């Protein structure tokens, strides 16, 4: 009987720990989902910034080439 009581107590402790771990994992999953959403939003922002920077560099190069051509005739 003593062994049965000890085993039942050990099983109860393990079950309580499992419930606690499950709750912590659910909390971590929520945080990971939020981080994923933020990263996906920032990826779109970075792509937009790179597109704008490329367009500005292209336009700047065209203006510089045009001014050089008009000024020096080459």
Biopython code that builds the backbone (N, CA, C, O; Angstrom):
import numpy as np
from Bio.PDB.StructureBuilder import StructureBuilder

atoms = [
    (1, "UNK", "N", (0.803, -1.197, 0.000)),
    (1, "UNK", "CA", (0.000, 0.000, 0.000)),
    (1, "UNK", "C", (0.849, 1.266, 0.000)),
    (1, "UNK", "O", (0.517, 2.251, -0.659)),
    (2, "UNK", "N", (1.935, 1.226, 0.738)),
    (2, "UNK", "CA", (2.785, 2.412, 0.800)),
    (2, "UNK", "C", (3.347, 2.713, -0.583)),
    (2, "UNK", "O", (3.437, 3.873, -0.985)),
    (3, "UNK", "N", (3.720, 1.675, -1.299)),
    (3, "UNK", "CA", (4.251, 1.865, -2.644)),
    (3, "UNK", "C", (3.169, 2.431, -3.563)),
    (3, "UNK", "O", (3.456, 3.290, -4.397)),
    (4, "UNK", "N", (1.953, 1.966, -3.422)),
    (4, "UNK", "CA", (0.855, 2.481, -4.228)),
    (4, "UNK", "C", (0.610, 3.963, -3.938)),
    (4, "UNK", "O", (0.361, 4.745, -4.856)),
    (5, "UNK", "N", (0.680, 4.339, -2.685)),
    (5, "UNK", "CA", (0.469, 5.743, -2.325)),
    (5, "UNK", "C", (1.597, 6.617, -2.846)),
    (5, "UNK", "O", (1.372, 7.734, -3.313)),
    (6, "UNK", "N", (2.818, 6.091, -2.759)),
    (6, "UNK", "CA", (3.966, 6.847, -3.275)),
    (6, "UNK", "C", (3.888, 6.985, -4.791)),
    (6, "UNK", "O", (4.182, 8.045, -5.344)),
    (7, "UNK", "N", (3.493, 5.914, -5.449)),
    (7, "UNK", "CA", (3.355, 5.953, -6.910)),
    (7, "UNK", "C", (2.256, 6.924, -7.310)),
    (7, "UNK", "O", (2.413, 7.683, -8.266)),
    (8, "UNK", "N", (1.138, 6.904, -6.579)),
    (8, "UNK", "CA", (0.035, 7.820, -6.890)),
    (8, "UNK", "C", (0.466, 9.270, -6.676)),
    (8, "UNK", "O", (0.124, 10.155, -7.461)),
    (9, "UNK", "N", (1.230, 9.501, -5.589)),
    (9, "UNK", "CA", (1.719, 10.846, -5.317)),
    (9, "UNK", "C", (2.679, 11.302, -6.417)),
    (9, "UNK", "O", (2.621, 12.448, -6.864)),
    (10, "UNK", "N", (3.563, 10.396, -6.850)),
    (10, "UNK", "CA", (4.514, 10.729, -7.910)),
    (10, "UNK", "C", (3.784, 11.024, -9.219)),
    (10, "UNK", "O", (4.126, 11.964, -9.937)),
    (11, "UNK", "N", (2.785, 10.217, -9.512)),
    (11, "UNK", "CA", (1.996, 10.438, -10.729)),
    (11, "UNK", "C", (1.254, 11.763, -10.647)),
    (11, "UNK", "O", (1.190, 12.495, -11.634)),
    (12, "UNK", "N", (0.700, 12.078, -9.498)),
    (12, "UNK", "CA", (0.008, 13.363, -9.326)),
    (12, "UNK", "C", (0.955, 14.537, -9.508)),
    (12, "UNK", "O", (0.598, 15.538, -10.129)),
    (13, "UNK", "N", (2.179, 14.416, -8.960)),
    (13, "UNK", "CA", (3.177, 15.478, -9.141)),
    (13, "UNK", "C", (3.536, 15.653, -10.612)),
    (13, "UNK", "O", (3.638, 16.774, -11.110)),
    (14, "UNK", "N", (3.727, 14.523, -11.301)),
    (14, "UNK", "CA", (4.073, 14.593, -12.725)),
    (14, "UNK", "C", (2.937, 15.206, -13.551)),
    (14, "UNK", "O", (3.178, 15.987, -14.471)),
    (15, "UNK", "N", (1.715, 14.845, -13.213)),
    (15, "UNK", "CA", (0.572, 15.416, -13.929)),
    (15, "UNK", "C", (0.493, 16.926, -13.708)),
    (15, "UNK", "O", (0.215, 17.676, -14.644)),
    (16, "UNK", "N", (0.733, 17.370, -12.486)),
    (16, "UNK", "CA", (0.697, 18.801, -12.195)),
    (16, "UNK", "C", (1.806, 19.528, -12.953)),
    (16, "UNK", "O", (1.593, 20.620, -13.481)),
    (17, "UNK", "N", (2.980, 18.921, -13.002)),
    (17, "UNK", "CA", (4.079, 19.543, -13.750)),
    (17, "UNK", "C", (3.772, 19.590, -15.245)),
    (17, "UNK", "O", (4.101, 20.561, -15.925)),
    (18, "UNK", "N", (3.138, 18.528, -15.747)),
    (18, "UNK", "CA", (2.789, 18.490, -17.172)),
    (18, "UNK", "C", (1.794, 19.603, -17.516)),
    (18, "UNK", "O", (1.904, 20.240, -18.563)),
    (19, "UNK", "N", (0.828, 19.828, -16.629)),
    (19, "UNK", "CA", (-0.141, 20.903, -16.854)),
    (19, "UNK", "C", (0.578, 22.254, -16.867)),
    (19, "UNK", "O", (0.279, 23.112, -17.698)),
    (20, "UNK", "N", (1.528, 22.439, -15.944)),
    (20, "UNK", "CA", (2.292, 23.688, -15.901)),
    (20, "UNK", "C", (3.123, 23.894, -17.154)),
    (20, "UNK", "O", (3.181, 24.996, -17.700)),
    (21, "UNK", "N", (3.767, 22.823, -17.606)),
    (21, "UNK", "CA", (4.581, 22.901, -18.824)),
    (21, "UNK", "C", (3.700, 23.207, -20.030)),
    (21, "UNK", "O", (4.079, 23.994, -20.897)),
    (22, "UNK", "N", (2.536, 22.591, -20.083)),
    (22, "UNK", "CA", (1.606, 22.830, -21.190)),
    (22, "UNK", "C", (1.191, 24.300, -21.237)),
    (22, "UNK", "O", (1.125, 24.899, -22.310)),
    (23, "UNK", "N", (0.914, 24.870, -20.078)),
    (23, "UNK", "CA", (0.547, 26.291, -20.032)),
    (23, "UNK", "C", (1.684, 27.189, -20.480)),
    (23, "UNK", "O", (1.470, 28.164, -21.200)),
    (24, "UNK", "N", (2.899, 26.854, -20.050)),
    (24, "UNK", "CA", (4.057, 27.657, -20.462)),
    (24, "UNK", "C", (4.296, 27.551, -21.962)),
    (24, "UNK", "O", (4.631, 28.546, -22.604)),
    (25, "UNK", "N", (4.128, 26.348, -22.532)),
    (25, "UNK", "CA", (4.299, 26.164, -23.972)),
    (25, "UNK", "C", (3.255, 26.955, -24.761)),
    (25, "UNK", "O", (3.564, 27.522, -25.809)),
    (26, "UNK", "N", (2.038, 26.990, -24.263)),
    (26, "UNK", "CA", (0.996, 27.771, -24.933)),
    (26, "UNK", "C", (1.356, 29.250, -24.932)),
    (26, "UNK", "O", (1.156, 29.940, -25.932)),
    (27, "UNK", "N", (1.888, 29.740, -23.814)),
    (27, "UNK", "CA", (2.318, 31.132, -23.743)),
    (27, "UNK", "C", (3.455, 31.419, -24.707)),
    (27, "UNK", "O", (3.470, 32.464, -25.358)),
    (28, "UNK", "N", (4.413, 30.494, -24.805)),
    (28, "UNK", "CA", (5.532, 30.666, -25.737)),
    (28, "UNK", "C", (5.048, 30.656, -27.173)),
    (28, "UNK", "O", (5.542, 31.422, -28.001)),
    (29, "UNK", "N", (4.093, 29.802, -27.475)),
    (29, "UNK", "CA", (3.556, 29.722, -28.833)),
    (29, "UNK", "C", (2.913, 31.048, -29.229)),
    (29, "UNK", "O", (3.072, 31.505, -30.361)),
    (30, "UNK", "N", (2.197, 31.658, -28.311)),
    (30, "UNK", "CA", (1.577, 32.959, -28.576)),
    (30, "UNK", "C", (2.636, 34.010, -28.856)),
    (30, "UNK", "O", (2.493, 34.808, -29.782)),
    (31, "UNK", "N", (3.698, 34.015, -28.062)),
    (31, "UNK", "CA", (4.774, 34.987, -28.263)),
    (31, "UNK", "C", (5.484, 34.768, -29.597)),
    (31, "UNK", "O", (5.814, 35.729, -30.292)),
    (32, "UNK", "N", (5.720, 33.506, -29.953)),
    (32, "UNK", "CA", (6.378, 33.201, -31.224)),
    (32, "UNK", "C", (5.498, 33.649, -32.391)),
    (32, "UNK", "O", (6.010, 34.165, -33.385)),
    (33, "UNK", "N", (4.202, 33.462, -32.284)),
    (33, "UNK", "CA", (3.290, 33.914, -33.334)),
    (33, "UNK", "C", (3.346, 35.433, -33.492)),
    (33, "UNK", "O", (3.323, 35.940, -34.613)),
    (34, "UNK", "N", (3.420, 36.161, -32.372)),
    (34, "UNK", "CA", (3.514, 37.613, -32.434)),
    (34, "UNK", "C", (4.828, 38.045, -33.071)),
    (34, "UNK", "O", (4.846, 38.966, -33.889)),
    (35, "UNK", "N", (5.922, 37.393, -32.707)),
    (35, "UNK", "CA", (7.226, 37.710, -33.292)),
    (35, "UNK", "C", (7.217, 37.427, -34.789)),
    (35, "UNK", "O", (7.753, 38.215, -35.569)),
    (36, "UNK", "N", (6.622, 36.324, -35.195)),
    (36, "UNK", "CA", (6.537, 35.976, -36.612)),
    (36, "UNK", "C", (5.779, 37.047, -37.388)),
    (36, "UNK", "O", (6.186, 37.442, -38.481)),
    (37, "UNK", "N", (4.676, 37.511, -36.815)),
    (37, "UNK", "CA", (3.882, 38.542, -37.480)),
    (37, "UNK", "C", (4.694, 39.831, -37.636)),
    (37, "UNK", "O", (4.646, 40.466, -38.689)),
    (38, "UNK", "N", (5.429, 40.215, -36.608)),
    (38, "UNK", "CA", (6.244, 41.438, -36.663)),
    (38, "UNK", "C", (7.345, 41.304, -37.702)),
    (38, "UNK", "O", (7.624, 42.251, -38.437)),
    (39, "UNK", "N", (7.975, 40.134, -37.769)),
    (39, "UNK", "CA", (9.043, 39.922, -38.748)),
    (39, "UNK", "C", (8.484, 39.991, -40.166)),
    (39, "UNK", "O", (9.114, 40.573, -41.049)),
    (40, "UNK", "N", (7.325, 39.413, -40.391)),
    (40, "UNK", "CA", (6.728, 39.450, -41.724)),
    (40, "UNK", "C", (6.379, 40.892, -42.123)),
    (40, "UNK", "O", (6.548, 41.267, -43.283)),
    (41, "UNK", "N", (5.904, 41.688, -41.189)),
    (41, "UNK", "CA", (5.588, 43.086, -41.491)),
    (41, "UNK", "C", (6.860, 43.858, -41.791)),
    (41, "UNK", "O", (6.870, 44.692, -42.697)),
    (42, "UNK", "N", (7.933, 43.600, -41.053)),
    (42, "UNK", "CA", (9.174, 44.334, -41.280)),
    (42, "UNK", "C", (9.819, 43.923, -42.591)),
    (42, "UNK", "O", (10.482, 44.739, -43.231)),
    (43, "UNK", "N", (9.639, 42.673, -43.006)),
    (43, "UNK", "CA", (10.177, 42.249, -44.300)),
    (43, "UNK", "C", (9.571, 43.078, -45.422)),
    (43, "UNK", "O", (10.283, 43.508, -46.330)),
    (44, "UNK", "N", (8.283, 43.304, -45.369)),
    (44, "UNK", "CA", (7.612, 44.110, -46.385)),
    (44, "UNK", "C", (8.137, 45.538, -46.375)),
    (44, "UNK", "O", (8.318, 46.139, -47.435)),
    (45, "UNK", "N", (8.383, 46.085, -45.196)),
    (45, "UNK", "CA", (8.911, 47.444, -45.079)),
    (45, "UNK", "C", (10.312, 47.549, -45.642)),
    (45, "UNK", "O", (10.641, 48.531, -46.307)),
    (46, "UNK", "N", (11.144, 46.549, -45.385)),
    (46, "UNK", "CA", (12.517, 46.557, -45.898)),
    (46, "UNK", "C", (12.510, 46.463, -47.417)),
    (46, "UNK", "O", (13.271, 47.162, -48.086)),
    (47, "UNK", "N", (11.661, 45.611, -47.961)),
    (47, "UNK", "CA", (11.580, 45.487, -49.418)),
    (47, "UNK", "C", (11.145, 46.810, -50.048)),
    (47, "UNK", "O", (11.674, 47.205, -51.087)),
    (48, "UNK", "N", (10.188, 47.494, -49.428)),
    (48, "UNK", "CA", (9.721, 48.769, -49.949)),
    (48, "UNK", "C", (10.845, 49.799, -49.898)),
    (48, "UNK", "O", (11.034, 50.556, -50.850)),
    (49, "UNK", "N", (11.592, 49.835, -48.795)),
    (49, "UNK", "CA", (12.692, 50.787, -48.682)),
    (49, "UNK", "C", (13.766, 50.512, -49.728)),
    (49, "UNK", "O", (14.309, 51.453, -50.307)),
    (50, "UNK", "N", (14.083, 49.248, -49.981)),
    (50, "UNK", "CA", (15.076, 48.909, -50.998)),
    (50, "UNK", "C", (14.595, 49.298, -52.390)),
    (50, "UNK", "O", (15.386, 49.752, -53.217)),
    (51, "UNK", "N", (13.316, 49.124, -52.649)),
    (51, "UNK", "CA", (12.761, 49.512, -53.940)),
    (51, "UNK", "C", (12.867, 51.022, -54.142)),
    (51, "UNK", "O", (13.273, 51.484, -55.208)),
    (52, "UNK", "N", (12.504, 51.776, -53.128)),
    (52, "UNK", "CA", (12.575, 53.235, -53.211)),
    (52, "UNK", "C", (14.024, 53.692, -53.372)),
    (52, "UNK", "O", (14.306, 54.579, -54.178)),
    (53, "UNK", "N", (14.945, 53.093, -52.613)),
    (53, "UNK", "CA", (16.360, 53.457, -52.722)),
    (53, "UNK", "C", (16.894, 53.151, -54.116)),
    (53, "UNK", "O", (17.670, 53.932, -54.666)),
    (54, "UNK", "N", (16.488, 52.022, -54.691)),
    (54, "UNK", "CA", (16.928, 51.674, -56.057)),
    (54, "UNK", "C", (16.400, 52.672, -57.072)),
    (54, "UNK", "O", (17.117, 53.088, -57.982)),
    (55, "UNK", "N", (15.139, 53.051, -56.910)),
    (55, "UNK", "CA", (14.560, 54.032, -57.830)),
    (55, "UNK", "C", (15.275, 55.371, -57.708)),
    (55, "UNK", "O", (15.552, 56.011, -58.723)),
    (56, "UNK", "N", (15.580, 55.808, -56.491)),
    (56, "UNK", "CA", (16.283, 57.080, -56.290)),
    (56, "UNK", "C", (17.682, 57.033, -56.892)),
    (56, "UNK", "O", (18.128, 58.004, -57.503)),
    (57, "UNK", "N", (18.375, 55.913, -56.724)),
    (57, "UNK", "CA", (19.713, 55.782, -57.296)),
    (57, "UNK", "C", (19.667, 55.811, -58.819)),
    (57, "UNK", "O", (20.526, 56.415, -59.462)),
    (58, "UNK", "N", (18.673, 55.162, -59.385)),
    (58, "UNK", "CA", (18.534, 55.153, -60.846)),
    (58, "UNK", "C", (18.230, 56.553, -61.368)),
    (58, "UNK", "O", (18.840, 57.001, -62.339)),
    (59, "UNK", "N", (17.308, 57.228, -60.742)),
    (59, "UNK", "CA", (16.947, 58.589, -61.167)),
    (59, "UNK", "C", (18.139, 59.522, -60.983)),
    (59, "UNK", "O", (18.404, 60.357, -61.848)),
    (60, "UNK", "N", (18.866, 59.395, -59.864)),
    (60, "UNK", "CA", (20.052, 60.217, -59.639)),
    (60, "UNK", "C", (21.112, 59.970, -60.701)),
    (60, "UNK", "O", (21.742, 60.909, -61.188)),
    (61, "UNK", "N", (21.308, 58.711, -61.057)),
    (61, "UNK", "CA", (22.270, 58.385, -62.114)),
    (61, "UNK", "C", (21.858, 58.968, -63.455)),
    (61, "UNK", "O", (22.698, 59.480, -64.193)),
    (62, "UNK", "N", (20.581, 58.894, -63.773)),
    (62, "UNK", "CA", (20.094, 59.458, -65.031)),
    (62, "UNK", "C", (20.263, 60.981, -65.059)),
    (62, "UNK", "O", (20.681, 61.536, -66.075)),
    (63, "UNK", "N", (19.947, 61.649, -63.970)),
    (63, "UNK", "CA", (20.095, 63.104, -63.906)),
    (63, "UNK", "C", (21.567, 63.481, -64.012)),
    (63, "UNK", "O", (21.923, 64.418, -64.727)),
    (64, "UNK", "N", (22.429, 62.745, -63.294)),
    (64, "UNK", "CA", (23.868, 63.016, -63.378)),
    (64, "UNK", "C", (24.392, 62.809, -64.778)),
    (64, "UNK", "O", (25.182, 63.622, -65.258)),
    (65, "UNK", "N", (23.988, 61.771, -65.438)),
    (65, "UNK", "CA", (24.426, 61.521, -66.824)),
    (65, "UNK", "C", (23.908, 62.584, -67.771)),
    (65, "UNK", "O", (24.629, 63.031, -68.663)),
    (66, "UNK", "N", (22.663, 62.991, -67.585)),
    (66, "UNK", "CA", (22.080, 64.025, -68.442)),
    (66, "UNK", "C", (22.796, 65.355, -68.249)),
    (66, "UNK", "O", (23.112, 66.029, -69.229)),
    (67, "UNK", "N", (23.057, 65.743, -67.012)),
    (67, "UNK", "CA", (23.762, 67.001, -66.745)),
    (67, "UNK", "C", (25.183, 66.956, -67.286)),
    (67, "UNK", "O", (25.676, 67.944, -67.831)),
    (68, "UNK", "N", (25.839, 65.817, -67.138)),
    (68, "UNK", "CA", (27.187, 65.674, -67.679)),
    (68, "UNK", "C", (27.172, 65.804, -69.190)),
    (68, "UNK", "O", (28.048, 66.448, -69.767)),
    (69, "UNK", "N", (26.190, 65.201, -69.834)),
    (69, "UNK", "CA", (26.080, 65.274, -71.288)),
    (69, "UNK", "C", (25.805, 66.715, -71.741)),
    (69, "UNK", "O", (26.408, 67.192, -72.702)),
    (70, "UNK", "N", (24.896, 67.400, -71.046)),
    (70, "UNK", "CA", (24.569, 68.778, -71.424)),
    (70, "UNK", "C", (25.724, 69.730, -71.144)),
    (70, "UNK", "O", (25.943, 70.670, -71.907)),
    (71, "UNK", "N", (26.451, 69.506, -70.083)),
    (71, "UNK", "CA", (27.531, 70.410, -69.700)),
    (71, "UNK", "C", (28.778, 70.197, -70.547)),
    (71, "UNK", "O", (29.402, 71.168, -70.974)),
    (72, "UNK", "N", (29.151, 68.955, -70.797)),
    (72, "UNK", "CA", (30.399, 68.672, -71.480)),
    (72, "UNK", "C", (30.190, 68.164, -72.905)),
    (72, "UNK", "O", (31.154, 68.035, -73.659)),
    (73, "UNK", "N", (28.990, 67.884, -73.269)),
    (73, "UNK", "CA", (28.685, 67.461, -74.627)),
    (73, "UNK", "C", (29.219, 66.072, -74.985)),
    (73, "UNK", "O", (29.502, 65.810, -76.154)),
    (74, "UNK", "N", (29.355, 65.227, -74.051)),
    (74, "UNK", "CA", (29.860, 63.878, -74.339)),
    (74, "UNK", "C", (28.782, 62.869, -74.266)),
    (74, "UNK", "O", (29.031, 61.683, -74.480)),
]
sb = StructureBuilder()
sb.init_structure("model")
sb.init_model(0)
sb.init_chain("A")
sb.init_seg("    ")
for serial, (resi, resn, name, xyz) in enumerate(atoms, 1):
    if name == "N":
        sb.init_residue(resn, " ", resi, " ")
    sb.init_atom(name, np.array(xyz, "f"), 0.0, 1.0, " ", f" {name:<3s}", serial, name[0])
structure = sb.get_structure()
